Amino acid sequence: MNPGRKITVLLAEDHAVVCEGLRTLLEAEGHCVVVGQAQTGRAAVEMTAALKPDVILMDIAMPELNGLVATQQILAHNPAARVLILSAHSDDEYVERTATVGAMGFLEKQTSAEVLTKAIHQVAAGKTFYSPTIARRLMDKQRRSRDRDGLAKQNSARLTSREMEVLQLVAEGQANKQAAGLLGISIKTVEKHRQHLMDKLNIHETAGLTRYAMSHGIIESGVQVTLI
């Protein structure tokens, strides 16, 4: 990237107040320009394709399409895209999942302005960046020599991108017909994905799927849902 050019940033954050605060902070720093604000994961995918920002600052708990699946879809279309996760959920499982889908870094929402701007510069330069507390945890895990075979086996049971989409819509209270319309697929295909994810998770009722989605940050724990 040309060192004299400002870093273009797409904000993927569904809370307007947080988004405006991030825009003000980044543009005051002087080296970044916010080229767009996406309030859903699906919008983030579409806006990335249209705007081609240097960095996508992505929340995990996004409506319609959570940040993990949105990141997968962005990188499937443009492997060179650089996604930096900014989330209130920062336990080890979230960090591992974001690395698996191809994000280049992970910041906690309590991160200082100085760390945030440093992270964006690092990611724009093609380097990974993690919040200091997360980086320390990762180093501790490396020193303990984690069981790589066990981790690979655990990863193999994870949901596909489409199953994650269906899970999110089910947890948000969408009926199969509504989910089919949003995803552009048939009702029977939605039913098939729904059955597959239930079998994988060994959860066979909507309330259980909703609790799973909340506990794993796929939807916000405070979101209003209608159980069907």
N, C-alpha and C positions, 0 to 999 in steps of 0.2 A: 504494500500500500504506500502511496506517495506520502512521505512524512509531513508535507505541508498541507495536506488535505484533511478536513475534519472527518471524524469517524461518524458514519451514519448508523443510527440505532433505531430499531423497531421495538416499541414497548408492547409486550403482550401481558396485560394486567386488567382484570375485570373491575377493579375498584377505581372509580374515576378520581377520587381524592388522592390515592396512592400514585396513580398514573401521572396526574398533574404535578405532584410533588417531585417525582422522578424526572419529569421533563424539565422543570425549573432548575433542579439541582445539576443535571447533566449539561444543560445549555449555559448555566452560569460558570461552569468549569472552563468553557471556552474552546475545548478541543473536540466536542461532540455536537451533533445536531440530530434531533429526534425527527425522523421522517414519517412516522406513523404511529398510531395507537390502536391496538387490536384488543377488543373486549371479549372475544371468544377464541378458543383454540383454532376453530375452523377459519376465522378471519385472519389469524396469525399466519396460517399456511398460505392463504390466498394473497395476503399483503406482502409476504416474503417473496413470492413468485413475481409479483408486480413491481415491487420497490427495490429488491435486491440489496438490503441493508448490509453493512459490514458486520453488525452484531445484532442478534435478536435476544433481548432480555426477557426471559420467559418465566411466568409463574407456573406452578404445577396445577393448582386447583382452578381450572378455567372452565366456563360453561361450554356445552356442546361437545367439546373435544379437549380432554385434559392435556396439560403441557407435555407429558411424556409421549403421548401418541402424536401430538402436533409436531414435536421434535422429530419423531421417526418419519413422519410424512414429509416434513421440510427437507430432511437429509436424503430421503429417497429420490426427490426431484432435483436436489442440488447438494451433492455430497460435500461441496466446499463451504456451505453455509456454516456460520459460527454461532452456536446457541449457548447462552449463559443463563443458567437457572437462578432465579431469585425467589425463595420460598420461605414460608413460615415453618414448613416441615423439613427438618434437617437431620433426622435420625439416620443410622447407617444404611438401612434398607433403601431409603429415598436416594441417598448419594450413590449407592451401587446401581440402582435402576437408571438414574440419569446418565451415569457413565456408560451403561450398557446400550442405551438408545443413541448415544453419540454426542451428548452435550459436552462442551469443552470446559465447563466449570460449574461451581455451585456456591451460591452466596446465601447466607441467612438474611431475613428481612431486617434483623437488628443491625446489619452491617453499617459501618460508618460511611459517610460520603467519600472519604479519602480512599477507603478500601474498594468501594464500588467503582469509582473512576479508574483506579489502578487496574481492577479486574477487566474492565472494558478495554483498556489499552492493551493489556496482555492478550486477551482473547482475539482482539482485532489483528494482533501481530502473529496469530496462529499458535499461541501458547495456551496451556491449560492454567486455570486459576481456581483455588478453593479458599473459602473463608479460613482465617488462621486456626480457628477451633476445629474445623473439619479437617484441615490439612494435618493437624497434630494427631487426630484420631486415625487418619489413614496411615500415617507413619508408624503409629503404635501397632496397628494391625499387621503391617509389613514385618515389623520386628518379631511379632508372635508367629510368623510364618503360617498363615491361614491354610486350611486344607483346600487346595485348589480343586481337587476332584470332587469333593463334597459340594463346593460352590457351583461347579459346572452342572452337577446333577440337579441342584435346586433350580438353577436357571432354566433347565430344559423343560420344566413344568409350567413356565409362565405363559400367560395369555398372549394370543396373537394381537396385532394392532386392531383388527376388526372386532375381535372379542372384547377388547378394552373399550372400543367405541360403543358397542352394544351395552356393555356393563354400565358405562356412565349414563347412557340414556335411560336405561331401566331404573337405575338408582335415582335419577332426576324425576322419575314418575311418568316417563313417556310410555304409552302403550305400544304394542308391536307395530301397529299401523302407522303411528306417528314416527317411530324410529325408522321404519322402512322409508318413509317420505324424506326424512332428514338425511339419510344415508344414500338414497337413490338406489335401493335394492328392494327385492320383493319381501313380502311379509313372511313367506316360507323360509327365505334365507335368514331373516332376523331370528325366526324361531329356531333355526338350526344352530346359529351362533350362540343363542341364548342357552340352548341345551348343552352345547359343548362346554361353555364356561361354567355352567352349573356342575357338570360332571367333573371338570378339572378341579374346581374348588370344593366339591362335595357339599354344595349349598343348594337347596332345592326349593327355596321360597324367596319371594321378592324382598321381604323385610331383611332376610339374611344377606342378600346381595347388596342392599343399601347400606347395611352396617359394615360390610366388607369394604365397600367403596369409600365410606367415610373414614374408616380406620386406616386405609392405605392412601389417603389424600387424593383420591380420584375425584371426589366432590368435597366441597367444604362441609365440615361437620355441622355448621349452622344453617345450611341451605334448607329451604322449605320443600319437602317432597310429598307426593301423593302416592301412597302404596297401592298397587293394583294387584 
